[in-house]
Amino acid sequence: MNYWLAKTEPESFSYADLERLGRERWNGVRNFAALKHISNMLPGDLLFIYHTGKEKSIIGVAEIVSEPYQDPSETDSRFKVIDVAPRYVLPRPVTLKEIKANPAFYSWELVRLSRLSVMPVSAEHWQLIHQISNNRK
């Protein structure tokens, strides 16, 4: 199993929207580095949902439930999408500020490449985010 993070603007599509729908296509990605990551996703992989904008935090976890496929709204086969389903909300959101303050995350794309919308998450970072989320402040 692989771990990923995908960013979304909560005003356009939030984790709550995904929960309400039960399953949805993750689309709208146009950056080719992010599209490469989508192409490497497999059913059963887990995905952190990160809210951008004012929130700037990891909110919950979704599961990849399809193979990557061509975006049906595009004629260019390079534009891939996947289907995702909600799994759980984190006990508390983990903010970008917390992540940037922790030296364990300095090499992570979320810190280094702030504009990248889809990225891998190491098993160590996956566990650490969950640990941070379970700690009540």
N, C-alpha and C positions, 0 to 999 in steps of 0.2 A: 504494500500500500504506500502511496505517495501522499504528501501533504502540500497544500497550495493556499494562497491568499488571493482574493479578488476584491477589488474596490468597487463601490457603488455610491452614487449620490442618493442619500436616503429620501430626499424630496422627490426623486424620480422613481426609485425602486429600493425599498428597504428590506431588511430581514423580516420584518412583520408582514410585508407584502408577500414574500416567499412562503411564509407560514400559512398565510391565508389561501394562497393558490395551491400549495402542496407540491407543486413541481413547475419549473419554469425554464425556458431557454435563456442561457446566459449569452447575451449578444451585445453588439455595439463596440466591441474591441477592434481597434484599427491599427494599433502599434504592432509592428511585426515581431518585436521581441516578446510581447505579451501573447501574440497569436501563436508563436512557437511553443510557449508554455501550454496553451490550450491544446495544441496538437499532441502534446505528450500526456494528457490526462486520460485516465482510464476509469471505467465504472468501478465504484467502490472506493476510489480515492476520496479523501476528505478535504474540505475547503473552508478556510476562515473567511467570513464575510466581514469586510472592513467598510465602515461608513466614513465617507469623506466629509468635506464641508466643515461645519461648526463642530461636529462630533469628533472626527479624527480618532476613531477607536475601532478595535475588533469587537464585534457584537455577538457573533454566533458562529455555528458550524453547519455546513451543508454537505451533502454527499453528491458526488458526480454519479449520475444515473444513466448516462449514455456515452457512447463513443463520440469523439469529436466528429462533426459533420459540417458540410458546407452551409453557410448561412443562407437560408432559403430566400432572403430578401436581397441577395447579392448575386451578380453574375460572375464575379471573380472568385475562383475556387480557393484562393489563399485565405479568405475570410471564413474562419471556422467558429463554430459555436458548440456548446455542450448543454445538456439538460442537467439541472440540479434540483435536489429536494432538501427541505430543511431537516436538520437533525436535532439541534438544541441551541438554546441561548446560553451564553456564558454566564456564570453566577454574577459577574459584574463585568462591564466593558473594560478592556485594557487599552489605555490611551496611547497615542503616538508619543506623547510627552514622556510617559513611563518607559516606553520602549527605547526611546532615544537616550534616556538617562541611564540605561543599563548597559554596561560594557559588553555583556554577552551578545548583544544585538548589533554591535558596530559594523559587522561585515554583511548584515542582511540587506537585501535589495530595498526593503521598506525604508531603511535609513539612508542607504547610499544612493538609490535611484528613485527619488520620491515621486516621480511622475509615472512610473511603471504601474499599470493597473492590474496585472496578473503576474504572480511570481511563485516560485517554489518556496516551501518552508521546510527546513531541516527537522528531523525527528526531535532533536534537542530543543529547537526553538518552539516546536509544537507543544512539547511538554512544559516548557518554561512559561509560555503564555497561559496555559491552563493553571499552573501553580500560582502565577500572579493573579489570575482571575479569581481564584478561590480564597485569596487573602483579602479579608475585609479591611478597608481603611477607615 
